[in-house]
Amino acid sequence: MQRKAYVSGVAALLAVLLAGCTGGSGDGGATDDSNPGDSGTASPVAEPGRYRNLPEPCGTVGEETLDELLPGIREMTDEKRREKAYEGTPALTFDTDRKVGCRWKVESAQATDHLFVNFERVVAYDSATSDDSEAERLFARQRDAADLPEPVSTVTPGAEVTGSSTPSPSGSPSDSSSSASSSPSSSASASGGTPPELQPRVLEDLGDEAFLDDALNTSGSTAQQRKVTVAFRTSNVIVTIEYEEQPMTVGAVPDSEEMQDRAQKLAAQLADALGD
């Protein structure tokens, strides 16, 4: 009887030990290859951006568009010089997969025009952050740096509001637009007399997000130089267009509406090309 009790006690002890060694996650036991605090699931990896490369920048603007933006090209009688003007000058870059640009500069009898087009492909180094999210953050920083003014309301107090208080830039030119463009005080970035549709502003229906800036340099006694900037983001690519004009005549002021229309037209073409 004593031997039988001893055997029964050993069997019970072995059963307890085996249960402790084979305990799974379901009963609170830890397996040999698990780490304390490890849930067993990997952190999700953010989606990469839509674009993996960039276009050849000097080939993105067609000759017809350059003729409109840089009128001096049409005045060139030397064919080789005209071809060289169409080609543009690539911007210096150390990584053509991440950032490329092209510059054009042409003089005419009326003015000197500059055009710069820049493409930047954003890649997030943090695997938990998507390329699009990183591009959105960088674009917001670029827009904030432009210091766009608050939209100006054109609604008369007490009048019924039938639409947006800021007229669309695609609307027909107003008389105040013409008078503002012909005056040295018509800076679209500072003058209170500039029509709201020509003020620096956020743009709709261009890429995922976009804005326009317009600045008139009134310093000095030379002809005043206007610079129109249109920037937009499509997925993880940010495109920036800088269009500048300085008249040859002292006191002349570049037409804000005309320059904005040209820059926005080019931006729309580039956005469409990226979407193809």
Secondary structure, 3 states (H helix, E strand, C coil): CHHHHHHHHHHHHHHHHHHHHCCCHHHCCCCCCCCCCCCCCCCCCCCCCCCCCCCCHHHCCCHHHHHHHCCHHHHCCCHHHHHHHHHCEECCCCCCCCEEEEEEEEECCCEEEEEEEEEEECCCCCCCCCHHHHHHHHHHHHHHHHCCCCCCCCCCCCCCCCCCCCCCCCCCCCHHHHHHHCCCCCCCCCCCCCCHHHCCEEECCCCCEEEEEEEEECCCCCCCEEEEEEEEEECCEEEEEEEEEEECCCCCCCCHHHHHHHHHHHHHHHHHHHHC
